[in-house]
Amino acid sequence: MRVGVAHSEVNPNIHVMNSKGMWLTYALGIGLFHIVLLGIPFFSVPVAWTLTNTIHNLGMYVFLHAVKGTPFETTDQGKARLLTHWEQLGNGEQFTLS
Protein backbone atom coordinates (compact mmCIF):
# COMPACT_ATOMS: atom_id res chain seq x y z
CA MET A 1 0.00 0.00 0.00
CA ARG A 2 1.32 3.40 -0.98
CA VAL A 3 0.66 6.27 1.38
CA GLY A 4 -0.19 9.59 -0.27
CA VAL A 5 -1.24 8.17 -3.64
CA ALA A 6 -4.87 9.10 -4.32
CA HIS A 7 -5.38 7.18 -7.56
CA SER A 8 -5.45 3.51 -8.41
CA GLU A 9 -3.84 3.77 -11.86
CA VAL A 10 -0.21 2.85 -12.34
CA ASN A 11 0.14 5.90 -14.57
CA PRO A 12 -2.92 8.21 -14.90
CA ASN A 13 -1.49 9.73 -18.11
CA ILE A 14 -2.30 6.47 -19.88
CA HIS A 15 -6.06 6.82 -19.45
CA VAL A 16 -6.57 10.58 -19.25
CA MET A 17 -7.72 11.06 -22.86
CA ASN A 18 -10.27 8.23 -22.56
CA SER A 19 -11.76 9.47 -19.29
CA LYS A 20 -15.40 10.47 -19.16
CA GLY A 21 -15.99 13.99 -20.44
CA MET A 22 -12.39 14.67 -21.44
CA TRP A 23 -13.09 15.35 -25.12
CA LEU A 24 -15.98 17.69 -24.25
CA THR A 25 -13.79 19.55 -21.75
CA TYR A 26 -11.01 19.80 -24.34
CA ALA A 27 -13.35 21.25 -27.00
CA LEU A 28 -14.94 23.67 -24.52
CA GLY A 29 -11.50 24.84 -23.41
CA ILE A 30 -10.45 25.61 -26.97
CA GLY A 31 -13.77 27.36 -27.60
CA LEU A 32 -13.42 29.45 -24.44
CA PHE A 33 -9.88 30.40 -25.39
CA HIS A 34 -11.11 31.50 -28.82
CA ILE A 35 -13.88 33.60 -27.25
CA VAL A 36 -11.31 35.27 -24.98
CA LEU A 37 -9.23 36.13 -28.05
CA LEU A 38 -12.32 37.51 -29.78
CA GLY A 39 -12.84 39.78 -26.76
CA ILE A 40 -9.61 41.63 -27.50
CA PRO A 41 -10.76 44.70 -29.45
CA PHE A 42 -8.03 44.92 -32.10
CA PHE A 43 -8.20 41.23 -33.15
CA SER A 44 -10.38 40.48 -36.16
CA VAL A 45 -12.13 37.12 -36.48
CA PRO A 46 -9.52 35.65 -38.89
CA VAL A 47 -6.68 36.83 -36.63
CA ALA A 48 -8.40 35.29 -33.58
CA TRP A 49 -8.81 31.96 -35.41
CA THR A 50 -5.19 32.02 -36.54
CA LEU A 51 -3.98 32.76 -33.02
CA THR A 52 -6.25 30.07 -31.57
CA ASN A 53 -4.86 27.51 -34.00
CA THR A 54 -1.22 28.57 -33.60
CA ILE A 55 -1.27 28.77 -29.79
CA HIS A 56 -3.14 25.46 -29.55
CA ASN A 57 -0.62 23.74 -31.83
CA LEU A 58 2.38 25.15 -29.94
CA GLY A 59 0.84 24.18 -26.60
CA MET A 60 0.07 20.65 -27.77
CA TYR A 61 3.57 20.25 -29.17
CA VAL A 62 5.11 21.25 -25.85
CA PHE A 63 2.63 19.16 -23.82
CA LEU A 64 2.77 16.03 -25.98
CA HIS A 65 6.32 15.99 -27.35
CA ALA A 66 8.65 18.15 -25.27
CA VAL A 67 7.72 17.63 -21.61
CA LYS A 68 8.73 14.27 -20.17
CA GLY A 69 7.39 12.53 -17.10
CA THR A 70 4.08 12.81 -15.31
CA PRO A 71 2.55 15.40 -12.97
CA PHE A 72 1.44 12.53 -10.71
CA GLU A 73 3.28 10.31 -8.30
CA THR A 74 3.24 6.99 -10.11
CA THR A 75 3.78 3.45 -8.98
CA ASP A 76 5.67 2.42 -12.12
CA GLN A 77 9.06 2.85 -10.42
CA GLY A 78 10.13 5.74 -12.65
CA LYS A 79 9.45 4.16 -16.04
CA ALA A 80 7.31 7.12 -17.15
CA ARG A 81 9.80 9.82 -16.22
CA LEU A 82 11.75 9.28 -19.45
CA LEU A 83 8.66 9.19 -21.71
CA THR A 84 6.74 12.07 -23.24
CA HIS A 85 2.98 12.23 -22.84
CA TRP A 86 2.59 11.10 -26.46
CA GLU A 87 4.61 7.95 -25.71
CA GLN A 88 2.49 7.26 -22.61
CA LEU A 89 -0.91 7.50 -24.34
CA GLY A 90 -2.59 4.17 -24.89
CA ASN A 91 -0.06 2.47 -22.59
CA GLY A 92 2.48 2.45 -25.41
CA GLU A 93 0.22 0.58 -27.83
CA GLN A 94 -0.21 1.90 -31.34
CA PHE A 95 -3.53 2.65 -33.08
CA THR A 96 -5.63 3.09 -29.92
CA LEU A 97 -8.70 5.35 -29.88
CA SER A 98 -6.95 8.04 -27.88
N, C-alpha and C positions, 0 to 999 in steps of 0.2 A: 504494500500500500504506500502510495506517495502522498506525503503531506504537502498541502499547498497547491495541488493540481486540481482545478475545478472542472476539468473535462475528462471524458472517457476515451477520447480518440488518441491514438498514438501520435498523430500529427494532424491537427485541425485544418491545416492548409490543404490537405488532400481532398476534403469534402466540402470546402467552403462554397465553391461555385455551384454545387448541387443542393445546397441547403434550401429549405422552404422559403420562398420569397426573395431570394438573392437576386434573381434576374429582374424582378420588378423594382427592387431597391436600386439596382444598378442603373436601370433606364430612368427612374425618377431622379436620381442624382445628376445624371447628365442633363436631363431636361431642366432641373432647377439651376444648374450651373449656366445653361444657355439663357435662361430668363434673367439671371443676375447680369450677364453680359449685355443683354438687351436693355437693361435698366441704366446703363451708362450712356449719357446723352449723346456723345459724339461718335458712337459706334452705330453704323448702319446694319441692317439685317444681314447682308452678305458678309460683312466684316465679323459680326458676332458668330455666324455659322463657321467661318474660317477659323476664328480663334477657338471656338468650342472644339472643333475637329483637331486642330493642332495641339492644343493643351491636353486634350484627352489622349491623343496618340503619344505625346511625350511622357505623360504620366503613366500610361500603361507600359511603355517601354521600360521606364525606370522600375516600376513595380514588378513587372513580370520577368525582365531579363537582366537587370543590373543589381538589384538588391538580393543578397543571399541570406539564407536562414529563415527563421520564423519569429513572429512576435510573441509566440507562446512558449511556455516551458514544456518541452516534449519529453516523452518517455522512450524515444528512439535512440538514446545514447549518443546524440550528436550527429547522426547520419544526415539530418536535414540542414545542418548549418553550412554545408558546402554546396547546397543545391539552390538554384533560383526558384521562385514561385512557379514558373512555367514548368520546370523539371519535376516539381512536386505534385502538380495537378494530375488527377487520375491515378495517383499512387505509382507514377512512372510508366503506366501502360499507355500505349498509343491508341488513337482513334476512339477515345471515350467521348461521351456526350458533352462533358465540360471542356 
